[in-house]
Amino acid sequence: MYRLFLVDDWPDTLALLAKELETNGFRVETFTSGKSVLERLRSDHPDLLLVDVNMPEVSGLDVLNELPSVAPGVPAILMTGVEENLTEVTVRAMKLHAVDFIEKSSPIETILDKIRDVVEKHRALLHDRYTSEQMLEKFGFIGSSPAMQKLCSMIERVADSPHPVLLIGETGTGKELVARAIHRLSNRRDEVFIAVNCGAIVDTLAESELFGHVKGAFTGADAAREGLFSLAEKGTLFLDEISEASSTIQVKLLRALDPGEFTPIGGMPRIVRTRIICSTNRSLRHGEMDNLRRDLFFRLEAGAIHVPPLRNRKEDIPVLARFFFEQEQRFRTDTRPSGIAPEALDLLSMMRWEGNVRELRGFIQRLCLSVSDEIITAEHVSEVARERYRSGEQENNAGSMLEFIASHRSLILRDGVEAFLSAFRSELFRFFLSETGGNKAEAARLLKMDPSTFRKALERLGL
């Protein structure tokens, strides 16, 4: 299902077009200003941006102008409801690399055809450029989804650049693997790659850790010491979770990035010859940079790459699950289990992985340890999932529920609670029907519902 960001400052137009798009199979997230969509684009990239031209403060053309820096590779269609200066606006839009232009007065069928044409062409460009095996061999990670194809394109684009890179992604998405892939594909591939966790650097030693010191620079400096910038000279220095670094470290890093020199304690200034890659698990919207200095963020922003969460590349889950399973088999003397059933892979694909790839890998390891049958089935997956919740994850249920409601707030407010609950009930029933292999009586038992009531509910929902 294609994901669209729809931007228009007229609520009625926004709601009407969003409803038409959702009716025709698109997933739509709506925004009422150019500023709000730019903030969202810093943390998530859709398949298509559909943006109105005439909006106060930040216009559609302003959004297009910012798009290459905040969400490179995301195609955009510009919309207008005003015919005045239409040719001039169209020319400006195309110069800013809008892929198409839509008049709101056009028939909805025409609008839908244009949108489908753009997203399908864009997906076709990304799809299967690399197979999972080719991606693993070249980049060092697994996947073949459009989200991962896009990530690979970005890695190739920045690999040989001397400029710093900022990797933005949730915990467990594989940011260090991406950093290593950038280094591997760069002209520094034969030089050293050093990874360091910024949260582990002690404030009082930060300057010495980063830049080193000369002998006698301070009490206890009995010998000269090379800092990380020197050790990684001509190579790559990966500063993991830069948003967890203290303000002291961030200030010193900013000075090294601009004007591009550092000074060992007690020594002379030296030119920075190290490629800097930073990472953060924060969304880094403009209003949410409490832990990251704005001036540092703006210095790193031009090289920002978004590492997609697992929920945005669910088609990769079966491939990842098989890969992790095969890895586990190499270290086991017991031949059981020897495979994973397709139904088990389907269920894994439907599950929520807040810890992303790291959590999925741990789950597969748990399955290999706990299952003694020949094949891992959907029932095995369900049982291990239940054990995991029973072991303490229920404590987070209240927070998870609030998070779930908050993530669907715009949908609830737009369509109303009854429409939302109906859609949620449909997905809930589909999930348990899949888990039970289509056995309605067993699904009703799991849901603690009367079987006849459950069947009638399915009929009402058209399931």
Beta strands, then each sheet from edge to edge (+ up, - down):
strand 1: 3-7
strand 2: 27-31
strand 3: 48-52
strand 4: 76-80
strand 5: 100-103
strand 6: 165-168
strand 7: 193-197
strand 8: 212-213
strand 9: 225-226
strand 10: 236-240
strand 11: 261-262
strand 12: 270-271
strand 13: 275-280
strand 14: 304-306
strand 15: 339-340
strand 16: 375-376
sheet 1: 2+ 1+ 3+ 4+ 5+
sheet 2: 7+ 10+ 13+ 6+ 14+
sheet 3: 8+ 9-
sheet 4: 11+ 12-
sheet 5: 15+ 16+
end
